[in-house]
Amino acid sequence: MPIYTFRNNETGEEFDETMMMSELDTYLAENPGVQQIINYGTKIVHERGTNLRVPDSFRETMSKVKETYTVNNIKDY
């Protein structure tokens, strides 16, 4: 289930609630003093690629796959 972040309009307090997507509209209608806050996820892709580091064993496995299958669309890490 998704976790939604809300702000109490009277106190300014921010809090999280876990509920189904289908329950969100009902929750907001029943709580008019609460406003949903939209949070954005962490940026993991940068201008030069990803900041994900892969272990050498993964690189070795990928090179063996590339040798076995002659497909040129397998990315080098």
N, C-alpha and C positions, 0 to 999 in steps of 0.2 A: 504494500500500500504506500502511496506517496505521503511525504511529510510536507505540510504546508506551513508557511510562516505568516503570522498575523501580527497586527499592531492594534492595541487598544487605543481608540481615538481620544479617550478622556485622560488616560494616564501616560500614554506614549510607550507603554511596556510592549516589548516584542516577545512572542512565544510561538512554539511549534505545536502543531496538532497532526496526528496521523489519522487519515480517513480515506475512504474510497472516493474516486473522482466524482461518482454520482451523488455523493453526500455533500460536496462542496457548496453548491448553490443553495441547498437547504440550510446549511450551517450559516452562510452569510446572510440569508433572509431572516433567520431566527436571531442573529446577533448583529443588529444594525450599527452598533458602536465599535465594530471590529472591521478592519481593512486588511485585505490580503497583500502581503509584500512578496514581490517577485525577486527571487535570488537567482543569480547566474552561476553555473558550475565553474570549476577551475579551468583555466586555459591550459591545455596540454600541448597544443600545436603552436610552434613558433615559426618565424619567417624562414628559418633554415632547416626546418623539419621538426621532428618530435624531440622532446627531452627525455624520451624513454631509452634507457640503457639496456641492451640485451646481453646476456652472458655469452662467452665464447663458445660454449657447447651448442647454443642455438645457432650461432653463425656456422659452425661446422655442419650441423644437421641441414641447414638451408643450402650449403654448398653441395652436399651429397644429393639433395633433392634436385638441384639444378643440373647436376651431372646425369642423373637418372632420367629426368624428364627434360626434353629439349624445348621447353617453353621459355620464351624470353621475357615474360612478364612477372617473373619472380624477383622481388626487390632484394637488393644487397643490403646487408646491415653492417 
